[in-house]
C-alpha cells in the first residue's frame, strides 16, 4: 500500500549534525585505555564536545585555545583527536578553505605517527568528510586503507567510531552484510566501556541495527532490537522516545501488526507533541490513518488523517499534504462517494505528476487504479494501469543502470586503491635497489647479492601483477554476466533480449518462411501489489522466483524467458506454428494458476494476464513492422485483458485497417494511440480460481 511513510529523524541545527551521529562514537573516557594519551588535552576535548550545542562560537574559541597544550612530546593519539575536532569544526561551519588545510594537516600528522589508532581515527575522519561532501569514490578508496588498520586498533573509542561510521555508509549503499559486520563490531567496542555514556551508545546502536534489519526485511529481529532500545533507554535521552516509537510502529506495520502499530504511533505522537517534534507528529498521524485503512476501518482513519492535514498546512509541507488528501480521497471511494473521492485523488495525482518523485508517482498510480476499479471506472483504470506500467518499466531500467554503474564505480575505486598500494610497494623496492647500487663500489659481492634479490622481488611482483590482471578479467566477465541477468530470478533481462534480437536480425533469422513463426508473449502477474501488501515484500520476491521457474519449465530449448520489469515477464518463442501458439499460451496460464504457490506455509493463488503476437506479424515484413512495434501491439492486448477482468490472454492475429493507418501510432510525438478496434484479436481464458 502507499500509505506508510518511512521514519525520519527530527531536524537538528547544522552544526550539530555530526554531534548527533558521531558524538556517541567519540566521547569515551580516554584515560581508561592502555594506549598512552594526554590527560589534560583529553579532558579539554571532552569539555569542548559537551559545550557544542550551547554556543558554537565559544566552542570554536575553546578549540583554538587548546593548540597551546600541544607540544612535541604530546601523545600522538590525543593530538590526532584534536586535529579531528578541528576538521569537523570547519566541516560543519562551512569553511571550505580551512577544512582542506585542517584535513591535510591531520593526514600528514597521522602518516608521521603511523600507529593503528592514529591512522584509524585520521582515516575515519577523512572518510566522513568525503561522504558529507558527496565524494563517494574517494571515500571508498580511503575505506580500503582504513579497514587495513581497523583490526589492530586498541582504543574502543576509535573502533566504535570507525565501525559505526562504516556501518552507516554501507547501509546507505545497500551493502547490508558489510553494514551488519561493522555495526556489530561497534557494539563489541561499546561493551568494552563502562562509563556514563555506555547505555546511550548501546541504545543508539540497537536503533541503528533495527533500521538495518528492517531494510533487510528481517522484521522480527528488527522489532526485537527496537524493543530492547526502548526498554533500555537512559533517562537522559528520553526526549528521543518519539523517534524510537516511530521506528517501532513502522516495523509493526511492515509485519502486518496494524493494531499494535496504531498503538505505538499514538505513543510516538504523544512524545512528539510533548517535546515539539512536529515532523514526527505528522508522520505518526498519517501512519495511524494508514493502519486503519489497511484494516478497512475507514471511519476511524478519517480523524487522524484530517489532523495530519492541518499539521501539514502549518508546516507548509505540501508534498505530505497531497499524500494525505490522496488517502482521504481513497477512503471516500471505498465508502461509496465515488465522484468526489476520485476527483480529490485525481487532483493529488496531477500534483505528483508535476512535482513528485517518479517512484512515488508509480506507487500512487497503483492505488488510484484500485480505487477506479472499485468504483467501476474500468476504462480510466486501464489507462492509469498503462501509465503505471510504463513508469514502472522506466524506473526499473533506470534503477538497474544506476546499480550497475555504482557497482562498476565501487569496483574501480577499490582497484585504484589497491593499485596505489602496489605502486608504493614498487617505489619502496626501487629505493632499496638505489641504496644497493651506492654500496656496489665498496662491496661488489654484496651488490651482486642485492641485484639477485631485487630480481627475485621483481619476478614476484610481476607474478603478482599477472595474478591481479587475471582476477580483474574474471571480475569483468562476472560483471558482464550479471549485466545480462536479473539478480532476483536469474532470468535474462531486457539488455540480453535486445542483444539476441539484434543478432537475430544480423543473421537474417527473421526471414524464415513456412508455417512456423517466432512469437512474443508478454505476461503480467495479477494483483501483485496486493500480494506484497498482504504477505510482505519477501513473499512477493518468492512468488517472482517461483513464477520464473514455472515459466522456464514450460519452454523449449531455443526459447527464452525474460524478466521485463517488476512483475512483468516476456517469453520469446523460436519458430512455432500459430495454431500451437494459442495452446502454449493457455498451458502457461494454467501452469501459473492451477497450483497455488506456498509462502511461509500459506497457499497463495497467482494468476497472470498476457498479450501475444507472432513475428513476423500477419505476413508483414519485419522491415516494416519490427519486433519492438509488435511488442507494443502485444502490450495493448495485455491491457485489454486487464480491463476485461484479468486471468486471460489476448492475442493479436491481424489488422482491420491497412498497415499505413496504424504506423503513426508507434510515434509517441504524433499522439495517435492504437485502439483495439483496429486489431483482430483472439482470447484465451485462464482457469477458474478461488482467490479466497
JOBEL-V507462 format. One line per field, one symbol per residue. ss: DSSP state (H for helix, E for strand, C for the rest). phi: phi as a letter, one per 30 degrees, with the letter a starting at -180 (. if undefined). burial: I if it has 9 or more other ideal C-beta (glycine too) atoms within 8 Angstrom, else O. Layout:
ss = ???
phi = ???
burial = ???
This chain:
ss = CCCCCCCCCCCCCHHHHHHHHHHHHHCCCHHHCCCCCCHHHHHHHHHHHHCCCCCHHHHHHHHHHHHHHCCCCCCHHHHHHHHHHHHHHHHCCCCHHHHHHHHHHHHHHHHHCCCHHHHHHHHHHHHHHHHHCCCHHHHHHHHHHHHHHHCCCCCHHHHHHHHHHHHHHHHHCCCHHHHHHHHHHHHHHHHCCCCCCHHHHHHHHHHHHHHHHHHCCCHHHHHHHHHHHHHCCCHHHHHHHHHHHHHHHHHHHHCCCHHHHHHHHHHHHHHHHHHCCHHHHHHHHHHHHHHHHHCCCHHHHHHHHHHHHHHHHHCCCHHHHHHHHHHHHHHHHHCCCHHHHHHHHHHHHHHHHHHCCHHHHHHHHHHHHHHHHHHCCHHHHHHHHHHHHHHHHHHHHHHHHHHHHHHHHHHHHHHHHHHHHHHHHHHHHHHHHHHHHHCCCCCHHHHHHHHHHHHHHHHHHHHHHHHHHHHHHHHHHHHHHHHCECCCCCCECHHHHHHHHHHHHHCCHHHCCCCEEEEEEEEEECCHHHHHHHHCHHHHHHHHHHHHHHHHHCCCCCCEEEEEECCEEEEEEEEEEHHHHHHHHHHHHHHHHCCCEEECCEEECCCEEEEEEEECCCCCCCCCCCHHHHHHHHHHHHHHHHHCCCCEEEEEEEECCCHHHHHHHHCHHHCCCCCHHHEEEEEEECCCCCCC
phi = .dddcddbdddbeedcedddcbeddcdcddddcdddbcedddddddddddcedcbeddddddddddedddbecdeeddddddddddedddddchcdddddddddddddddddbddedddddddddddddddddicddddddddededdcddcdcdeedddedddddedddddcicdddddedddddddddddcabdcdddddddddddddddddddicdddddddddddddcddddbddceedddddddddddddiddddddddddddddddddcidddddddddddddddddddicddddddddddddddddddhcdddddddddddddddddcjdddddddddedddddddccdddddeddddddddddddddiddddedddddddddddddddddddddddddeddddddddddddddddddddddddddddddddddcbddddddddddddddddddddddddddddddddddddddddcbdddciddcedddddddddedddhddcdbjddbdbbbccbddhdddddddcjdddeddddddedddddddccdcdbcbddlhccbbcccchbdeddddddddddddedcdcddcbhicdbdbbbcbbbacbdchhdeddcbddddddddddddedddddcjihabbcccabdbdeddcddddcdddhbddbdddccbbcbddddbcdd
burial = OIIIIOIIOIOOOOIIIIIIOIIIIIOIOIOOIOOOIIOOIIOIIIIIIOIIOOOOOIIIOIIOOIOOIIOOOIIIIIIIIIIIIIIIIIIIIOOOOOIOOIIOIIIOIIOOIOOIIIIIIIIIIIIIIIIOOOOIIIIIIIIIIIOOIIOOIOIIIIIIIIIIIIIIIIIOIOOIOIIIOIIIIIIIIIOOIOOOIIOIIIIIIIIIIIIIIIIOIOIOOIIOIIIIIIOIIIOOIOOOIIIIIIIIIIIIIIIOOIOOIIOIIIIIIOIIOOOOIIIIIIIIIIIIIIIIIIOOOIOOIIOIIIIIIOIIOOIOOIOIIIIIIIIIIIIIIIOOOIOIIIIIIIIIIOIIOOOIOIOIIIIIIIIIIIIIIOIOIIOOIIOIIIIIIOIIIIIIIOOIOOOIOIIIIIIIIIIIIIOIIIOOIIOOIOOIIOOIOOIIOOOOOIIOOIIOOIOOIIOOIOOIIOOIOOOIOOIOOOIOOIIIIIOOIOIIIIOIIOIIIOOIIOOOOIOOOOOOIIIIIIIIIIOIOOIIOOIIOOIIIIIIIIIIOIIIOIIOOOIIIIIIIOOIIIIIIIOIOIOOIIOIIIIIIIIIIOOOIOIOOOOIIIIIIIIIIIIIIOOIOIOOIOIOIIIIIIIIIIIIIIIOOIIIIIIIOOIOOOIOOIOOIOOOOOOOOIOIOIIOIOIIOIIOIOOO
